[in-house]
Amino acid sequence: MSVYTLPELPYDYSALAPVISPEIIELHHDKHHAAYVKGANDTLEQLAEARDKEQWGSINGLEKNLAFHLSGHILHSIYWQNMTGDGGGEPLAADGVGELADAIAESFGSFAGFKAQLTKASATTQGSGWGVLAYEPLSGRLIVEQVYDHQGNVGQGATPILVFDAWEHAFYLQYRNQKVDFIDAMWAVVNWQDVARRYEAAKSRADVLLLAP
């Protein structure tokens, strides 16, 4: 039985148009995300076989594959929920996401400063990767991270709450090589209600990093 499963989309393929075309959503979810799920499950089976046979020659490659596919699965699962056809703008207290808005202002100085940083982080990720807004539990602040491929350059223990997919498969059919245009357009579909829920959940998990007894 598979350990990881592909989540269903919370909307139909056309829900995010014209920012993201139905064709991209279908291929991205049904093919690319599904491949990460299959890759994670296949790698778990291969690791189990290696343990049973005590054949450790491939362990480095298997561990790397598991990190790649599992992180791809997790980030995409957040990505779909982070978007809505009724989204965009900025988080406001009037919309019930005031705590998130305050946290962004405290951590980045202003929403405009945060938006500029996440946009640049997403658009300038070298090769394939992600721009990520994450809750960092040691400081209790929000940080922006650049994720190369699926699992590089992140603060250990930080929880992603908003992710921008900057892999070419997320935009190329529609935006061609204009990654910056795609990232700029993404702000029109951000689901701040979902981001706020993730922020509150991350913030409520106290003592997730025990650095001292």
C-alpha positions, 0 to 999 in steps of 0.5 A: 500500500502506498504511503503517500497519495496524490491530493485532489485539487481543491478546484477545477482546472480552469479555476485559476485562469487567466493567471494559470491556464487549465492545461498547465494545472492539469499537467502540473498536478496529474503528471508532475505532482503525481510523479513525485508521489510515485517517486517517494513511494518507490524510494521507500520500497527500495530503501526497505529492500536495501535494509532487508538485504543489507545492501548499502551501496546505493544508500546515498542516492536513495536518500537523495531521491527520497528528499527530492520526491518527498519535498516535491510532494509536500511543496506541491500539496501546499501550493495547490491550497495556497491559490484560489480564483478569488484571491489576491491583494494583500492580507487585511484585518477586515478579511480575518487575517490580521494576525498574518498581516501584522506578522508580515509587517513586523518581519519585513517592515511592510507588505510591499517589502515582503512582496518584493523580497518573495518575488525576487527570491522566486524569480532569481532562484537558480535553475529549478526551485521555489520561493517560500514564506516560512515560519521560523520557530526559534525567532517566532518570525517569518522568513523568505527562503529560496529552495533549489530543486525541492530541498536546498537552502532552507532553515531547519525547522522552518514551516512553509506557509506560502510557496511559489513554484518557479520550476519551468513546468509551472509556467512555460506553456503560458509564459514561455521564458518570462519567469518574472511575469509568472511570479508577478501574476501569482500574487493575484491568486494567493489564498490569504485565508489558507496562508493565515491558517498555516501561519496559526498552525505553525505558530501554535506548535511550541517547542518543536526545536529542542536545542537544549535539554 
